[in-house]
Amino acid sequence: MNVAFGPLRVLPLVALLAALPAGNAASSDGAHAPASASSVAASARTAASAATATSVERGRYLVRAGDCESCHTAPGGKELAGGYPIPTPFGVIYSTNLTPDRENGIGAWSKDDFWNALHRGKDDEGEHLYPAMPYPWFTKMSRADVDAIKDYLATVPAADVRNKAPELPWPLSWRTVMAGWNLLFFHEGEMQPDPAKSAEWNRGAYLVEGPGHCGACHTPKNALGAVKRDEAFRGGSVGEHWFAPSLTSDVRDGIGDWSVAEIVEYLKTGSNDKTASAGEMTNVVRNSTQYLSDSDLKAIAVYLKDIPATREEANAAAASAETIRRGEAVYVDNCTGCHMDNGAGLAKVFPPLAKSASIQASDPGSLLHVVLGGAVMAAPKTKPTGLAMPGFRDKLNDQQIAEVVSYIRNAWGNHGSPVDAATVAKVRKAEIESPQGDPGAKRAEMLVCRSRGAPATCPAPAAERAPAPGHS
């Protein structure tokens, strides 16, 4: 991150001037008169104010790097006031109020309290936090960065929004059990640079492993919800059958054939020549990565490109010839208009399906979500035309969706396991029952409204929610 720290250098100079005896200053008949105590104090206040402003801006940048808004701003809710439902295999956890409201937010928290939350996973009263708040990654952040985040959060509008209790069964509702989880899976401590790597690589590692907490989604988890560190970045479930694909150098289902420039473009805009974002990754681009500096995005790309490939899995059992035939027919009728008959899509507009890592992912859940519920592109400032893909949940039945997805995962050189109707039914049920609402129905309502020529008054689904004014 390129942040100027110039004002901080003024403080030692001011302190030195204040300590000088009057006799050391030049007399009024030859040069400068001794500085008055009030002028020195004013200079100190100016320097301190500039340093605070710098810290606030630094914190603002880090809040974006940490994608805090995506989880801590509920659909239609106040900025960073919490209440966003986070589904887990154990129940629903709601994000908390990060505004400076003293009763419900963190306005009464000291910087030490905030440091303990991010670094040790404990709140201001010493209660354990649940790792849905990614303190296992935030612990790697420096104290200066954590303090800067606290400085910035003190500037957002205070919101009198009460925190919601998590919906967890006993004994998980008893936060003390997290002490045992932490003992087994939490590794506290700031990240240390690798002297064998470049400064750019180390910057990328810090952003990915720390505030960006990319491994929280892109790494498999065990039965207790802890990441499998020996399988880092090989792709992982993010709940409700969504799957974050591999970030390793595997070619088939990772980013092995992506260039550094393509990774930067994807993080900056939500799409590149190989794919387009969907699901929560669209929110990550919209609320986080589009705001990062080009140098930081390049550092992230350099670090990701250094993650080695895993041993390639043997090709999954091929879908039957009849499934492929039926799936191709569904594809021709419903998909060729945008994705073309050869699966190549349209460059920079409709993402390709051929040789796509997300299409060939080991878990087809995210692809099924997109086919069922549709998707909306991120539409950042650098690529404002955010196209929407309609969902086919109400047009195609489970068997048809299973067949077309099996076809897509095995056409044009793709190699992905076939999908059955029972798997489609599970994803369909998860979409409908999601505590985050029914994105398929909301997108359908939005698209119908826009087709009637009234976009300004059309409802926006959660994935399209705009940042709050003044703190975007």
C-alpha positions in Angstrom: 0.0 0.0 0.0 1.4 3.4 -1.0 0.5 5.7 1.9 2.5 8.8 2.7 3.8 9.1 6.2 5.4 12.5 5.8 3.5 14.3 8.6 4.8 11.8 11.2 8.3 13.0 10.6 7.3 16.5 12.0 6.8 15.3 15.5 10.4 14.6 16.5 11.4 18.0 15.0 8.7 19.8 17.0 9.7 18.0 20.2 13.4 19.0 19.6 12.4 22.7 19.0 10.4 22.7 22.1 13.3 21.4 24.2 15.8 24.0 22.9 16.7 26.7 25.4 15.9 30.3 24.4 19.6 31.1 24.2 20.1 28.8 21.2 17.7 30.8 19.0 19.1 33.7 17.0 18.4 37.2 18.3 15.9 39.6 16.7 18.7 41.9 15.4 20.1 39.3 13.1 17.7 36.5 12.3 14.8 34.6 13.7 13.2 35.3 17.0 12.7 32.4 19.4 9.5 30.5 18.8 6.8 31.1 21.3 5.3 28.2 23.3 1.9 28.8 21.6 3.4 28.5 18.1 5.2 25.3 19.0 2.0 23.9 20.5 0.1 24.9 17.3 2.7 23.2 15.1 2.4 20.1 17.2 -1.4 20.1 16.9 -1.1 20.5 13.2 1.3 17.7 12.9 -0.8 15.4 15.1 -3.9 16.3 13.1 -2.1 15.5 9.8 -0.9 12.2 11.3 -4.4 11.3 12.4 -5.8 12.1 8.9 -3.1 9.9 7.4 -4.0 7.0 9.8 -7.8 7.4 9.0 -7.1 7.2 5.2 -4.8 4.2 5.7 -7.6 2.6 7.8 -10.2 3.3 5.1 -7.9 1.5 2.6 -7.4 -1.5 4.9 -11.2 -1.8 5.6 -11.6 -2.1 1.9 -8.7 -4.5 1.6 -10.4 -6.6 4.3 -13.8 -6.5 2.5 -15.5 -5.5 5.8 -18.5 -4.0 4.1 -19.6 -7.2 2.4 -20.2 -8.9 5.7 -20.8 -6.0 8.1 -23.5 -4.2 6.1 -26.8 -6.0 5.8 -28.9 -5.6 2.6 -30.8 -2.4 3.0 -29.0 -1.8 6.4 -26.8 1.0 7.7 -23.2 1.1 6.7 -21.1 -1.3 8.8 -23.9 -1.7 11.3 -23.9 -5.5 11.1 -26.8 -7.9 11.0 -25.7 -9.7 7.8 -26.5 -13.4 8.2 -23.6 -15.8 7.7 -24.7 -19.4 7.2 -22.4 -22.0 8.6 -22.7 -25.8 8.9 -23.5 -25.2 12.6 -26.1 -22.5 12.3 -26.4 -18.8 11.4 -24.1 -16.2 12.8 -24.8 -12.5 12.3 -22.1 -9.9 11.7 -21.7 -7.3 14.4 -22.0 -3.5 14.5 -18.6 -1.8 13.7 -19.8 1.7 13.9 -18.8 4.1 16.8 -22.1 3.7 18.6 -21.1 3.3 22.2 -24.0 1.0 23.2 -24.2 -1.4 20.3 -21.0 -0.7 18.2 -17.4 -0.4 19.1 -17.4 3.3 20.1 -16.5 2.4 23.7 -13.7 0.1 22.7 -10.1 1.1 23.2 -7.4 0.4 20.5 -6.2 -2.4 22.8 -9.7 -3.9 22.8 -9.8 -3.7 19.0 -6.4 -5.2 18.7 -7.4 -8.1 20.9 -10.4 -8.8 18.7 -8.5 -8.9 15.4 -5.3 -10.4 16.9 -6.6 -12.8 19.5 -10.3 -13.3 18.7 -11.7 -11.8 21.9 -14.1 -8.9 22.4 -13.8 -6.0 24.8 -15.1 -8.1 27.7 -12.7 -11.0 26.9 -15.5 -13.2 25.4 -14.4 -15.4 22.5 -15.4 -14.5 19.0 -16.5 -17.1 16.5 -14.1 -17.6 13.5 -16.8 -16.4 11.1 -15.0 -13.2 12.0 -11.7 -14.1 10.3 -9.4 -13.3 13.2 -7.2 -16.4 12.2 -6.1 -14.2 9.3 -6.4 -10.8 10.8 -4.0 -11.9 13.6 -1.3 -11.6 10.9 -1.8 -7.8 10.5 0.6 -5.3 12.1 -0.4 -3.3 15.1 -0.1 -0.1 13.1 -2.6 -1.3 10.5 -5.1 -2.5 13.1 -4.9 0.9 14.9 -5.4 2.6 11.6 -8.6 0.6 11.0 -9.9 1.6 14.4 -9.1 5.3 13.6 -11.2 5.0 10.4 -14.1 3.2 11.9 -14.4 6.0 14.4 -15.3 8.3 11.5 -18.2 6.4 10.0 -21.7 7.4 11.1 -22.7 5.8 14.4 -25.7 3.5 14.0 -27.9 2.5 16.9 -28.4 -1.0 15.6 -28.5 -3.9 18.2 -26.4 -6.9 17.5 -28.2 -10.2 16.8 -27.4 -13.3 18.8 -26.1 -16.2 16.8 -28.5 -19.1 16.0 -26.3 -21.9 17.2 -27.2 -25.1 19.2 -25.7 -25.7 22.7 -22.9 -26.1 23.4 -21.7 -24.1 20.4 -23.8 -21.2 21.7 -21.5 -21.2 24.8 -18.6 -19.1 23.5 -16.1 -20.6 26.0 -16.0 -23.7 23.8 -14.0 -21.6 21.3 -11.0 -21.7 23.7 -10.7 -25.4 22.7 -11.1 -24.6 19.0 -8.4 -21.9 19.2 -6.1 -24.3 21.0 -6.4 -26.8 18.2 -6.6 -24.6 15.1 -5.7 -20.9 15.9 -2.1 -19.7 15.4 -1.7 -16.2 16.8 0.9 -13.8 15.6 1.8 -11.1 13.1 3.1 -12.2 9.7 6.8 -12.0 9.3 8.3 -11.3 5.8 10.2 -14.0 4.0 13.8 -12.7 3.5 14.2 -15.1 0.6 11.4 -13.5 -1.4 11.0 -10.0 -3.0 9.3 -7.1 -1.3 6.5 -7.3 -3.8 5.9 -11.0 -3.0 5.9 -10.3 0.7 3.4 -7.5 0.2 1.2 -9.8 -1.7 1.5 -12.5 0.9 0.6 -10.0 3.6 -2.6 -8.9 1.8 -3.7 -12.4 0.8 -2.9 -14.1 4.2 -3.8 -11.1 6.4 -6.6 -8.5 5.6 -7.7 -10.2 2.4 -8.2 -13.6 4.3 -8.5 -15.3 0.9 -7.8 -18.7 2.4 -11.0 -18.4 4.5 -13.0 -19.3 1.4 -10.5 -20.8 -1.0 -9.1 -23.5 1.4 -11.0 -26.8 2.3 -12.2 -27.0 5.9 -12.4 -29.9 8.4 -15.5 -31.1 10.2 -15.0 -28.4 12.9 -14.9 -25.5 10.4 -11.1 -25.0 10.5 -9.1 -24.7 7.3 -6.9 -27.6 6.3 -3.6 -25.8 6.2 -1.8 -28.6 4.3 -4.4 -28.0 1.5 -4.1 -24.2 1.3 -5.9 -22.5 -1.6 -7.1 -25.8 -3.2 -10.7 -24.5 -3.2 -13.3 -24.8 -0.5 -16.9 -24.7 0.5 -18.3 -21.3 1.6 -21.7 -22.6 2.6 -25.0 -23.4 1.0 -23.2 -25.4 -1.8 -21.2 -22.4 -3.0 -17.6 -23.4 -3.8 -14.6 -21.0 -4.0 -12.3 -22.5 -6.7 -8.7 -23.3 -6.4 -6.1 -20.5 -6.4 -3.2 -22.9 -7.0 -1.2 -23.2 -10.3 -3.3 -26.1 -11.5 -4.3 -25.5 -15.1 -7.6 -27.3 -15.2 -9.3 -26.0 -12.1 -6.9 -23.3 -10.8 -5.2 -20.2 -12.2 -2.1 -22.0 -13.7 -2.8 -20.5 -17.1 -3.6 -17.0 -15.9 -1.0 -14.3 -16.3 -0.3 -11.7 -13.6 -2.1 -9.1 -15.7 -5.2 -11.3 -16.0 -5.3 -11.8 -12.2 -5.0 -8.0 -11.8 -7.8 -7.4 -14.3 -10.1 -9.9 -12.6 -9.6 -8.3 -9.2 -10.0 -4.8 -10.5 -13.1 -5.4 -12.7 -14.6 -8.7 -11.8 -13.9 -10.3 -15.2 -11.2 -11.0 -17.7 -10.9 -13.1 -20.9 -11.2 -16.3 -18.9 -14.1 -15.8 -16.5 -16.4 -13.5 -14.6 -17.1 -13.3 -10.9 -20.3 -14.7 -9.3 -21.8 -15.0 -5.9 -19.8 -13.5 -3.0 -16.8 -12.9 -5.2 -18.8 -10.2 -7.0 -19.3 -8.4 -3.7 -15.5 -8.8 -3.0 -14.8 -7.0 -6.2 -17.5 -4.4 -5.7 -16.6 -3.6 -2.1 -12.9 -4.4 -1.9 -10.5 -5.3 -4.7 -11.6 -2.7 -7.2 -10.3 0.0 -4.7 -6.9 -1.5 -4.2 -3.9 0.2 -5.9 -2.5 -1.3 -9.0 0.8 -2.1 -7.2 -1.1 -4.0 -4.5 -3.1 -5.9 -7.0 0.1 -6.9 -8.8 1.7 -7.9 -5.5 -1.3 -10.2 -4.8 -1.0 -11.7 -8.3 2.7 -12.3 -7.9 2.1 -14.1 -4.6 -0.8 -16.2 -6.0 1.2 -17.2 -9.1 3.8 -18.6 -6.7 1.4 -21.1 -5.1 2.4 -24.5 -6.5 0.1 -26.8 -8.4 -1.2 -29.8 -6.5 -1.1 -33.2 -8.0 -3.6 -33.2 -10.8 -6.5 -35.5 -10.1 -7.4 -38.2 -12.6 -10.2 -37.2 -14.9 -13.6 -37.9 -13.3 -15.8 -40.5 -14.8 -17.3 -39.2 -18.0 -21.0 -38.5 -18.3 -23.0 -40.9 -20.4 -23.4 -40.3 -24.1 -27.2 -39.9 -23.5 -26.6 -37.2 -20.8 -24.3 -35.3 -23.1 -26.7 -35.5 -26.0 -29.6 -34.2 -23.8 -27.5 -31.6 -22.2 -26.3 -30.3 -25.5 -29.9 -29.8 -26.7 -30.7 -27.8 -23.6 -27.6 -25.7 -24.1 -28.4 -25.0 -27.7 -31.9 -23.8 -26.7 -30.9 -21.7 -23.8 -27.2 -20.7 -23.7 -25.7 -20.2 -27.2 -27.1 -16.7 -27.6 -24.5 -15.5 -25.1 -21.9 -18.2 -24.6 -21.9 -19.3 -28.3 -22.1 -22.8 -29.7 -18.4 -23.4 -29.1 -18.5 -22.2 -25.5 -16.1 -19.3 -26.2 -18.5 -16.5 -25.1 -17.9 -13.0 -26.2 -14.6 -11.4 -25.1 -15.0 -8.9 -22.3 -18.8 -9.3 -22.3 -20.0 -12.9 -21.8 -17.5 -15.2 -20.1 -16.2 -18.3 -21.8 -17.2 -21.7 -20.6 -14.5 -23.6 -22.5 -11.5 -24.6 -20.5 -12.8 -22.5 -17.5 -11.4 -23.4 -14.1 -14.6 -22.4 -12.4 -16.6 -24.6 -14.8 -14.3 -27.6 -14.2 -14.0 -27.1 -10.4 -14.1 -30.2 -8.3 -17.4 -29.1 -6.7 -20.0 -27.9 -9.2 -22.1 -26.0 -6.6 -21.3 -22.5 -7.7 -22.0 -23.3 -11.3 -25.4 -24.8 -10.3 -26.2 -21.7 -8.2 -25.5 -19.4 -11.3 -27.6 -21.6 -13.6 -30.4 -21.7 -11.1 -30.4 -18.2 -9.8 -28.5 -16.2 -12.3 -25.7 -13.8 -11.7 -24.9 -10.1 -11.8 -21.4 -8.7 -12.8 -19.6 -6.4 -10.4 -19.8 -3.3 -12.5 -16.9 -1.4 -10.9 -16.0 2.2 -12.0 -13.4 0.8 -14.4 -16.0 -1.4 -16.1 -19.4 0.1 -15.3 -21.5 -2.0 -17.7 -22.6 -4.8 -15.3 -24.5 -7.4 -17.3 -26.9 -9.8 -15.6 -27.5 -13.5 -16.4 -31.0 -14.6 -15.8 -31.6 -17.7 -13.7 -33.2 -20.9 -15.1 -34.7 -22.2 -11.9 -38.3 -21.7 -13.1 -37.7 -22.7 -16.7 -35.7 -25.9 -16.3 -36.3 -28.9 -14.0 -33.6 -30.6 -11.9 -32.9 -33.2 -14.5 -32.5 -30.7 -17.3 -30.1 -28.6 -15.3 -28.1 -31.6 -14.3 -27.8 -32.6 -18.0 -26.8 -29.1 -19.3 -24.3 -28.6 -16.5 -22.8 -32.1 -17.2 -22.5 -31.2 -20.8 -20.8 -27.8 -20.1 -18.4 -29.5 -17.8 -17.3 -32.0 -20.5 -17.6 -30.0 -23.8 -14.9 -28.1 -25.7 -12.0 -29.8 -23.8 -13.5 -29.5 -20.3 -13.1 -32.4 -17.9 -15.5 -32.2 -14.9 -17.5 -34.8 -13.1 -21.1 -35.3 -14.2 -23.9 -33.8 -12.1 -27.1 -35.6 -11.1 -30.6 -34.3 -10.4 -30.4 -34.9 -6.7 -27.4 -32.5 -6.4 -29.3 -29.9 -8.3 -32.3 -30.3 -5.9 -30.0 -29.7 -2.9 -28.7 -26.5 -4.4 -32.2 -25.4 -5.4 -33.4 -26.0 -1.8 -30.4 -24.1 -0.4 -31.1 -21.0 -2.6 -34.7 -20.9 -1.5 -34.1 -21.4 2.2 -31.0 -19.2 2.4 -31.1 -16.7 5.4 -29.6 -14.2 3.0 -32.8 -14.3 1.0 -33.8 -15.8 -2.3 -31.3 -14.2 -4.8 -32.9 -16.0 -7.8 -36.4 -14.6 -7.1 -34.9 -11.1 -6.4 -32.9 -11.1 -9.6 -35.9 -12.3 -11.6 -38.0 -9.5 -10.1 -35.3 -7.0 -10.9 -34.9 -8.2 -14.6 -38.6 -8.1 -15.2 -38.8 -4.6 -13.7 -35.9 -3.4 -15.9 -37.5 -4.9 -19.0 -40.4 -2.6 -18.5 -38.2 0.5 -18.6 -38.1 1.7 -15.0 -34.6 0.9 -13.8 -34.4 3.8 -11.4 -37.3 2.4 -9.4 -36.5 -1.3 -9.7 -35.4 -3.2 -6.6 -31.7 -4.2 -6.4 -30.8 -7.6 -5.2 -28.3 -7.9 -2.3 -25.4 -8.6 -4.7 -26.0 -5.1 -6.3 -26.3 -3.0 -3.2 -24.3 0.2 -3.5 -21.9 1.5 -0.9 -23.2 4.0 1.6 -22.6 7.7 0.5 -19.5 9.2 1.8 -17.9 6.0 2.8 -17.9 4.0 -0.4 
